[in-house]
Amino acid sequence: MGARASALSWNASFYEPLVAAGYHVVRFDNRDVGLSEWFDTTDRYTLDDMAADTLGLMDALSIDRAHLIGSRWAA
């Protein structure tokens, strides 16, 4: 979803029409958010870290190109 929101926050009314239109939808949590693995660290993750994680996931899923959508919640 974004830096502090779980992938489960995406409403089905948003992604189900994308699936119905033939798109593959992958929802995932960033590090230390939602259902992802949590690490005992005080380090802050950068946008570059999250982008690298996204590319790593795409590589693992053999996704060559994608439309990316995210959301940022205000602090």
N, C-alpha and C positions, 0 to 999 in steps of 0.2 A: 504494500500500500504506500508506504513512505517511511521516513526515518523513525517514526515512533508508533505507527499504526499497524495492526495485524492485517495480513492478506484476507482474513475472514471479514474484514470491514467492508470489502467490496460487496455491494448489494447485488443479488442475483438478477434484479431487473436491469442492471447495467451490463453484465457480461453474458447473460443467456441469449440476448439477441445477436451478440457477436458470434457465439457458438452456432446458433441457428443459421447465420449467414455463411458458415463454413470456416470460420477462423478457429484456430487452436488457441485456447486461453490458458495461460500459466499464471497462477497466483502464487506468490512466495513471500516469505517474511525475510527482512534484512536481519543481519546478526543482532542477537540480543533483543529481538522483538517477537511478540506473538508466539508461534509454535516453533521458532528456530531454536537452535542450540544456544544456550546462554553461557557466556564466559565470565569468569571472575576477574574483571579488569576495570581499571579506571580510565583506560584510554578511550578517547572519543574517535568515532569512525568518521572519515571524511567522505565527501561525495565521490571522490576518486576510488575509495575503498568499496563503496556500494556499487559503483559502475563496474569495477573489476569483478566483484562477486556476481553481478548480473551476467557479464560476459562468460564467466566460468560456468554458470548454470546453463547458459545457452550452448556452450561447447559440449557440456555433459549430455544435453538433450539433443545434440546434433541440429540445432537451430541456426541456420546461416544468416537469416535476416528477420527482423521483427518490427512491429509497431510497439513502442513502449509507452505505457501510461502510468503515472504515479501521482501521488498526492502528498502534500506537505501540510501537516497540522501546525498551526501557530503555537508558539511556546507560551 
